[in-house]
């Protein structure tokens, strides 16, 4: 079994920054793709950023140039540096880890950006 735990959410004013972390633990033989998703009230969950085990990254257009995804393979940890936050970034942010060829989700962390 693999556990995924996010941290780092909170309340921030527009223009501010937050850094999310996601730690994967348990019986991990390999981790492939890792990513951040978010779900705003009344909306479907959407992908925010993805990083492969080779370090290739992809971002949704709305966060390009503001968010940076990174990973520490030695610690099985994923990060999301979020700068220049906007009220429309308000959502629950979820970490997704493909470990042992199976996707695992964290419980989510709330990010609220006030105007």
C-alpha positions as YAML, in Angstrom:
chain: A
units: angstrom
residues:
- id: 1
  name: UNK
  ca: [0.00, 0.00, 0.00]
- id: 2
  name: UNK
  ca: [1.12, 3.53, -0.79]
- id: 3
  name: UNK
  ca: [0.20, 6.64, 1.16]
- id: 4
  name: UNK
  ca: [0.18, 10.13, -0.30]
- id: 5
  name: UNK
  ca: [0.02, 13.18, 1.96]
- id: 6
  name: UNK
  ca: [-0.14, 16.81, 0.85]
- id: 7
  name: UNK
  ca: [0.77, 19.86, 2.91]
- id: 8
  name: UNK
  ca: [1.35, 23.57, 2.49]
- id: 9
  name: UNK
  ca: [-2.06, 24.93, 1.61]
- id: 10
  name: UNK
  ca: [-3.56, 27.97, 3.24]
- id: 11
  name: UNK
  ca: [-4.97, 31.46, 2.83]
- id: 12
  name: UNK
  ca: [-2.99, 34.04, 0.90]
- id: 13
  name: UNK
  ca: [-3.68, 37.40, -0.68]
- id: 14
  name: UNK
  ca: [-3.67, 37.84, -4.44]
- id: 15
  name: UNK
  ca: [-0.13, 38.21, -5.70]
- id: 16
  name: UNK
  ca: [1.25, 36.08, -2.91]
- id: 17
  name: UNK
  ca: [3.01, 32.72, -2.96]
- id: 18
  name: UNK
  ca: [2.56, 29.26, -1.51]
- id: 19
  name: UNK
  ca: [4.54, 26.05, -1.76]
- id: 20
  name: UNK
  ca: [2.74, 22.72, -1.70]
- id: 21
  name: UNK
  ca: [4.46, 19.47, -0.81]
- id: 22
  name: UNK
  ca: [3.41, 15.88, -1.37]
- id: 23
  name: UNK
  ca: [5.12, 12.92, 0.26]
- id: 24
  name: UNK
  ca: [4.62, 9.36, -0.93]
- id: 25
  name: UNK
  ca: [5.44, 6.47, 1.40]
- id: 26
  name: UNK
  ca: [4.83, 2.76, 1.81]
- id: 27
  name: UNK
  ca: [5.66, -0.17, -0.44]
- id: 28
  name: UNK
  ca: [7.06, 1.77, -3.38]
- id: 29
  name: UNK
  ca: [9.02, -0.12, -6.00]
- id: 30
  name: UNK
  ca: [8.97, 2.67, -8.53]
- id: 31
  name: UNK
  ca: [7.36, 6.05, -9.09]
- id: 32
  name: UNK
  ca: [6.59, 7.15, -12.60]
- id: 33
  name: UNK
  ca: [4.50, 10.21, -13.20]
- id: 34
  name: UNK
  ca: [3.59, 12.64, -10.41]
- id: 35
  name: UNK
  ca: [1.24, 15.55, -10.67]
- id: 36
  name: UNK
  ca: [-0.92, 18.21, -9.09]
- id: 37
  name: UNK
  ca: [-4.63, 18.56, -9.77]
- id: 38
  name: UNK
  ca: [-7.18, 20.99, -8.38]
- id: 39
  name: UNK
  ca: [-10.91, 21.19, -7.94]
- id: 40
  name: UNK
  ca: [-12.74, 24.45, -7.38]
- id: 41
  name: UNK
  ca: [-16.28, 24.54, -5.96]
- id: 42
  name: UNK
  ca: [-18.81, 23.51, -8.57]
- id: 43
  name: UNK
  ca: [-16.13, 22.56, -11.09]
- id: 44
  name: UNK
  ca: [-14.53, 19.36, -12.25]
- id: 45
  name: UNK
  ca: [-11.07, 18.35, -11.13]
- id: 46
  name: UNK
  ca: [-8.43, 19.60, -13.56]
- id: 47
  name: UNK
  ca: [-4.76, 18.89, -14.03]
- id: 48
  name: UNK
  ca: [-2.46, 21.69, -12.96]
- id: 49
  name: UNK
  ca: [1.02, 20.30, -13.60]
- id: 50
  name: UNK
  ca: [2.65, 16.97, -14.34]
- id: 51
  name: UNK
  ca: [6.25, 15.81, -14.03]
- id: 52
  name: UNK
  ca: [7.61, 12.52, -15.32]
- id: 53
  name: UNK
  ca: [10.38, 10.47, -13.77]
- id: 54
  name: UNK
  ca: [12.65, 11.92, -16.45]
- id: 55
  name: UNK
  ca: [11.88, 15.45, -15.28]
- id: 56
  name: UNK
  ca: [9.68, 16.48, -18.19]
- id: 57
  name: UNK
  ca: [6.96, 18.89, -17.14]
- id: 58
  name: UNK
  ca: [3.61, 20.08, -18.45]
- id: 59
  name: UNK
  ca: [1.37, 22.82, -17.13]
- id: 60
  name: UNK
  ca: [-2.17, 23.94, -17.74]
- id: 61
  name: UNK
  ca: [-2.09, 27.22, -19.64]
- id: 62
  name: UNK
  ca: [-3.59, 29.24, -16.80]
- id: 63
  name: UNK
  ca: [-0.60, 28.62, -14.49]
- id: 64
  name: UNK
  ca: [2.28, 28.75, -16.96]
- id: 65
  name: UNK
  ca: [4.94, 31.20, -15.85]
- id: 66
  name: UNK
  ca: [3.53, 31.33, -12.31]
- id: 67
  name: UNK
  ca: [3.70, 27.76, -10.99]
- id: 68
  name: UNK
  ca: [6.69, 25.42, -10.93]
- id: 69
  name: UNK
  ca: [6.48, 21.69, -10.33]
- id: 70
  name: UNK
  ca: [9.50, 19.76, -9.07]
- id: 71
  name: UNK
  ca: [10.28, 16.45, -7.42]
- id: 72
  name: UNK
  ca: [12.90, 14.93, -5.13]
- id: 73
  name: UNK
  ca: [13.20, 11.33, -6.23]
- id: 74
  name: UNK
  ca: [15.35, 10.36, -3.25]
- id: 75
  name: UNK
  ca: [12.57, 11.45, -0.88]
- id: 76
  name: UNK
  ca: [9.58, 10.44, -3.07]
- id: 77
  name: UNK
  ca: [8.38, 14.01, -2.66]
- id: 78
  name: UNK
  ca: [6.63, 16.35, -5.05]
- id: 79
  name: UNK
  ca: [6.45, 20.13, -4.84]
- id: 80
  name: UNK
  ca: [4.43, 22.93, -6.40]
- id: 81
  name: UNK
  ca: [5.75, 26.45, -6.06]
- id: 82
  name: UNK
  ca: [2.89, 28.84, -6.72]
- id: 83
  name: UNK
  ca: [3.69, 32.51, -7.31]
- id: 84
  name: UNK
  ca: [1.55, 35.48, -8.34]
- id: 85
  name: UNK
  ca: [-1.52, 33.72, -7.04]
- id: 86
  name: UNK
  ca: [-4.93, 34.82, -8.27]
- id: 87
  name: UNK
  ca: [-8.38, 34.40, -6.74]
- id: 88
  name: UNK
  ca: [-9.21, 31.94, -9.54]
- id: 89
  name: UNK
  ca: [-6.47, 29.64, -8.21]
- id: 90
  name: UNK
  ca: [-8.67, 28.97, -5.18]
- id: 91
  name: UNK
  ca: [-9.34, 25.25, -5.01]
- id: 92
  name: UNK
  ca: [-8.54, 22.02, -3.25]
- id: 93
  name: UNK
  ca: [-5.22, 20.82, -4.61]
- id: 94
  name: UNK
  ca: [-4.62, 17.09, -4.92]
- id: 95
  name: UNK
  ca: [-1.41, 15.20, -5.42]
- id: 96
  name: UNK
  ca: [-1.40, 12.20, -7.75]
- id: 97
  name: UNK
  ca: [1.40, 9.66, -7.69]
- id: 98
  name: UNK
  ca: [1.71, 6.78, -10.12]
- id: 99
  name: UNK
  ca: [3.59, 4.25, -8.01]
- id: 100
  name: UNK
  ca: [4.10, 0.62, -8.97]
- id: 101
  name: UNK
  ca: [2.09, 1.46, -12.13]
- id: 102
  name: UNK
  ca: [-0.98, 2.37, -10.04]
- id: 103
  name: UNK
  ca: [-2.34, 5.89, -9.36]
- id: 104
  name: UNK
  ca: [-2.67, 7.06, -5.78]
- id: 105
  name: UNK
  ca: [-4.33, 10.26, -4.56]
- id: 106
  name: UNK
  ca: [-3.77, 12.39, -1.51]
- id: 107
  name: UNK
  ca: [-6.58, 13.78, 0.60]
- id: 108
  name: UNK
  ca: [-6.16, 17.29, -0.79]
- id: 109
  name: UNK
  ca: [-5.08, 20.62, 0.64]
- id: 110
  name: UNK
  ca: [-7.11, 23.82, 0.47]
- id: 111
  name: UNK
  ca: [-5.65, 26.88, -1.23]
- id: 112
  name: UNK
  ca: [-7.63, 30.09, -0.85]
- id: 113
  name: UNK
  ca: [-6.57, 33.30, -2.57]
- id: 114
  name: UNK
  ca: [-8.29, 36.47, -1.42]
- id: 115
  name: UNK
  ca: [-8.69, 39.51, -3.65]
...
